[in-house]
């Protein structure tokens, strides 16, 4: 009886899928052993190469993730033993190296214990805190997180952010080197620094989500794959740090925002603004999950943080069956609280929109005009876009057209530019 030859294409698809799902756990497990995320990723990749070679010949094992983890652990132990032998030989040269030799033996013993321990939750937590360490630049933290936690290739990250692949590769290499040179420990931060370090993690996830939700540049207004990755990582962190209300607040914010994805893009890929969206196309399962995460954040007690407040604002939209039923007074009050807790020009601009909807465009325009000299908003296309909208509602169409034209010139997103140019042309039409 003949055996059918392995389906190499199917095996490769399986390996890619397993790697995307399990790579973070494998890297985290190995990083706990070798205390170096760069080396850990290298050893995990070695295991992946072995899988490509062996599974193509022997077929996919029953538990592919366990197979990859076991091979990566074995490679890590081999590396640690070689390190021990090298340091042992160096120790024979002089007595002054005895202490290092003893430390190497202790490290090896710890690594062996680590290899036998499968505390994946703690490992993942250590990995995400390491990838998002404040010693790294924001761009490096984003790239390294997507690479280590998301399992994305350098090319995938580069295409997602519309930057050259070489740029992303350099960021990742430099990030690993910086972590090594700074001797960043592979550990969960201690209590006194946990809050600040967690804020760094949440900032990275929010940046990834926002780039997917409203792409900074390029031909597409959204890149849903980035939103999905940010939400997946956010859910992981929420399970790993269940008592941190802001983690649940961020998960709630991302899931409620992402629920609008299908309604935000028209048939030709054009943007559809919030008040014009078909709410029947919103993903109500994501809304329910987001509202549940928000309830979890609120149940933890204390004042809501910036992410939870933004989630509460998003929840006001999610609960309104129609645009006309939106509780703009509550949204304005929530923006007041957000502006007091986390003041920024962008928050103030959003507050102006809420005030205009609750109390009229003149009220919102007054707040926007106070921001015209704000240095941080000089190249921000949404400042003239919001001002143009408010001027249009007040019947000042010629002024509004100039603002829409200026906003169109500032944005780097093709779809958004087309929308703003259409708004500018509408200002030339006779009033309905």
N, C-alpha and C positions, 0 to 999 in steps of 0.2 A: 504493500500500500504506500503510495507516494505522498510525501508531505509537501504542501504548497509552500513555495518560497516566501520569505518575509516580504510584506508590503513596506518597502523602504520609505515611501512618501508618507504613509500612515504613521510609521514609527517616528519619523522626524516631526510630524505634527504633534504626536503624543509627547515627545521630549520637550518641544517648545511650550506646550500647555502646562506640563508638570513644572518646568523651570519657571514660568511666569507665576504660577501659584505658590510654589514651594521654595523658590530661591532665597527669599528673605529669611526663612526659617533655617535653611542650610547654612547660609553665610553667618547668621547670628550664632548658631551652634558652634561653628568652627572659630569664629572670632573670639568666643569665650575661651577657647583653648589656646589660641596663638596670640591673643591680645593685640591684634593688628587687622583692621577691617580690609585694608588693601590686600594683605596676604590671604586673608580668609576668602575674599572674592576670587583670588587666583586659584586657591585650592578647590573651591566649589566649581569653578570653570573647568579645572582638570577633571573633576568627577563627571562633568557634563560631556567632555570629550570622550571619556571612557564609555559613557552610556551610548554615545553615537556609534562607537566602534563595536561594542559588545551586543547591544540590543539589535543592531542590524543583522548580526549573525545568529543570535540565540533567541530573539524575540523580547518583548517587554516583560519584565518581571511582574509578579502579582502586586507588589507594593513598590512602584517606581520611586516614590519620594523617599522611602526608607532605604532603598538601594543607593540612591544618590548621596543621602546623608551618611550612610555607613562608609562609602568610598571616600567621601570628603574627610570624614573623621580619621580614617586610616592614613590618608595623605598627611593630615595635620600631625598625627602622632609620629609618623616617619620623620617629618620635618623637625619636630621637637627633639626626637632622639638624636638626629644628626647634629642639632645645635648643642645638645648635651655632650656628645662625644667631642665636638670641636672645643667646647669650653673645658672639658676634662683634660684634653691634650694641652691646651693653653695653661691650665692650672699646674701641669707638671713642670712648666718652665720656671715658675717662681712661686714662693709661698704667698706672695701678695695677691695671687689670683684665687686662693682657696675660698675666700668668701663668695666670689662670683660663681665658683664651681658648686658650692653648697646651695646658692640661690637657684642655679640652673636645675639642680636635682629637685629642689622644692617646687620649682615651676613645673617640672615634668610630672611630679607626683600630683600636683594640682590639676594639670592638663588631663592626666589619666582619669582622675575623679570626674573631671568635667565631661570627658568622653562618655562616661557611664551614666551621667546625669542628663535627663531629657526635659529640663525645665524650660520649655520653648517660650512660654509667656515672658519670663524674665529676660531671656535671650533677645527676643524681639524688642522689648522695651529698651534694653541696653543699646541695641543697634540703632533704633530710631533716635535716641538721645545723642548717640555718637555722630550719626549722619547730619544731625541738625545742630551740632555744637556751635556756640557763638564765636569760636575762634575762626570759623570759616565765613567767607562773604555770603551774602544772601544768594547770589547766583550759584555759588558752589554748593550751598546747602540744598538748594532745589535740585540740582543735577545729581548730586550724590544720593539724595533720598529716592529719586525716581530710579536710579540705577540699582541701589542696594535693596530698597524696600519694595520697589515696584517691578523689578526685574526687566526694566526697559533697556534696550540696547542704546548705545551712543547715538546711532543714526535715528532711532525713534524719538529720543529726547530732542535732538537737533531739529527734526522736522516739526515737532510739536511747538517749539519756540521760534521757528524760522531763523535759526542761526546756523553757521557752518558747523559741520560735524567735528572738524578739527578744534573749534572753539570749545565745544562741549567736552571733547576728549581731554583737552588741556585743563579745563576746570576740574574734572574728576581726578586726574593725576595729581594736580596741585593740592586738591582737597585731601587726598589720602596722605600725601607727603606732609601737609601741614598738621594733620592729626598725629602723625608719627613724631614729627619734630617737636610738637607741643606736649608730647607724652600724655595725650588725652586718655584717661583710663576708660576701659570698656566696662562701664558700670552705670547703674541707675543713680542719678544725682542724689546727694544727701538732702535731708529735709530742708535745710536752710537755703539751698539753691534750687530746689525742685521747681518752685513756681516760675522763676525766671527762665530756667531751661525748658520748661514745658511751654512757656510763651513762645520760645524760639521754634519749637516743633509746630505749634499751631499756626504760627506765621507762615512757615513753609507750606503747610497743607493748604492754607487759604490762598496763598499766591498761586499755587498750582491750579486750584479750583477756579480762581478768577481769570487766569489766562485761558482756561478752557471755556468759561462762561461768556466772556467778552474779550475775544482775541485782540491783542494790542495792534497787530499788523497782519497783512496778508489778505487773501481773497475770501476767507470764510469768517463769518461773524462769530461762530462758535467752534470749539474743538471738543466735542462731548467725551472723547476718550480721556482727556485730562481731568474733566469733571469726575468721571467714573473712578479714575485712579485715586484722586484726592478723597473721594467719599469712602472708597475701600480702605485706604490707609487710616482715615479718620475713625472708622468703625473699629479697626484693630486697636488704635490708641485708646478709644473709649472703653474697650473691654479690658485693656491692660491697666488703665488708671480710672477705675469706675467711680471714685469719689471726687473727681475734679469736675466741677459744674461747667467750666468753660469748654472742656472737651466735648461734652454733650451739647453745649450751646453751638459750637462750631459744626458738629454733625447735623444738628437741627437746621442750621442756616443753610448748609450745603444741600441737604436733601430737599428742603422746601424750594430753594431756588432752582435746583435741578428738575423739580417736578414740572417746570414750565418749558422744558427744552423743546418738545414737539411743537408747542404753540408759538415759540419765539422766532421761527423761521418760516417764511412764506413758500409758496410753490416753486419759486425761482431762486430760493436761497436768500431772499431779501429779509432784513430784520422786521419783526413785528413787535411794536412797543407794548408795554405791559397792559395799558388800558384798552388796547385794541385787540388783545389776544382772545381766541376762542377758548374759554375756560373748560369746555368739555374735553379739550385735548390735553389738559393738565394730567399728570400722572398722580392719581389719588392715592395709590399705594405709597409713593414717596412722600406725599403730604402727610399721610397717617404716621409713617415712620418718623418724619421730621417733627411732627407735633408731639409724638411720644418722647423723642429725645429732648425736646424743649421742656416737657413736663418733668422729665428726669432731672434736668438742670435746675429747675425751680424747686423740686422736692429736696434738693441737697441743702437748701437754706442759704441765707445771706443775700446780699445784693447781687443782682445779675451783672455779669461782666460784659465787655463790649460785644463778644460774639453772641451771647445769649440775648442781649438787647436787640441786635440786628435780626436774630432769629424770631424774636417776638414781633418785630416790624414785618418780617416776611410772613409770619403767621396771620397777621391782620389781612393781608392780601389773599392768603390761601383760604381763609374762612369766609370771605365775601363771595357769594354766588355770582354776583355781577360786579362790574367796575363801579357802578353807582352805589352799591351797598358798602363800599370800603369805608372803614372807620378812620377817616383822615385826622380827626381830632386826637384819637389815641396814638396814631402814628407820629403826629407832631410832638405829642408829649414824650413818646419814647425817644424821639430824636433829641429833644431837650435833655433827657437823662443821659443819652449817649454823648452829646456834646460836652456835658459837664464832666462825665467820667473819662472820656477819651477825646479831648478837643483836637480837631484838625480842620484845615480848610475844606477837605472833601466832605467830612461829616457836616460841616456848616452849609455846604452847597446842597447836600441832600435834605438837610433840615429846611432850607429855603423852598424846595419843591413841595415838601409836606405842608409847610405853612401856606403856600399858595393854594394848595388843594383844599385846605381846611378853612382858610380865611380870605381867599381871593388872591389874584395874581399880583396886585399892588403890594401886598404884604411880603410876598416872596421876593419880588423885585428889589425891595428895599434891602433885604438881606444880601441878595446877589450883588447889588451895586457896592456894598461895603467890602466885597471880596475882590473887586477889580484890581486893586493895587497889591494883592497878595502875591509875593514872589513865587510861591510854590505852585500857583495855578496859572502862571503866565503862558505855559505851553500846553495847558490841559484843555482839550477840545470841548469837554462837557460844560465848562464855564460859559463860553459864548452860546453853546447849544441850549442850555437852560435859560439863559438870558433872552435868547431869540424866541423861545417858546412863550415866555412870560410877556414879552413885548407884543407878540402876535395876538395873544389873548386880550391884551389891552387895546388892540386896534392900531398899534404903532407899527404898521407893516413894513415901512421902508427901513426903519431901524432894525426890525427883526430880520429882514433879508440880509443886511450887512453882517449881523451876528451869525446867521446860519452859514453864510459864505466863509466867514473867518473860521468857524468850527470845522467846516469841510476841508479847509486848507491845512488844519492842524492834525486831523486824524490820520493815522497810517493804515487804517483798515478800509479796504476797498468797499465793502458792503455798507459800512457806516457812512463813508463819504457820499455814496450814491443817495442814501436816505437824506442826508443833510442838504445835498444839492436840490433834491426834490422839495424839501421844506422851503428852501430859499425861493424856488420858482413859484411855489404856492403863494408867496407873499405878493407876487405881481398880479394875481388873479383878483377880480372884483369880489368883495365880500359876499358870502352866500346870504 
